[in-house]
Amino acid sequence: MANTASARKRIRQTEKRTERNRARRSRVRSFLRKVELAIAGGDKTVAQEALRAAQPEMQRAADKGVFHDNTVARKLSRLSARIKALGATAQA
């Protein structure tokens, strides 16, 4: 148990930050789930819109330190590649 006032304050700050980060991580995962469902559905335009909505949320999470910058870049790159491939299969 924390004995000093500063240690108690750090505990309070950590709890608040953890709660914020958990909410942001959950929000990002929800956006990603929508993109995944749109890709699975096979509709390129819906998938593009879902990715366009997810992108700023993912970047914001990276800026806040919830996710690493490269993790977000990798996920966005892979999702956009999958969406692009979705269009190629639909045209063939």
Number of C-alpha atoms within 10 A of each C-alpha: 6 10 7 9 9 10 12 13 12 13 14 12 12 12 12 12 12 13 12 13 17 13 12 19 16 12 16 21 15 13 18 22 14 19 24 18 14 20 22 13 11 16 15 20 14 17 25 18 13 20 23 15 15 21 18 12 18 27 19 16 20 17 12 13 11 17 18 13 16 10 12 17 15 11 14 19 12 12 19 17 11 16 24 14 13 18 14 11 9 10 6 5
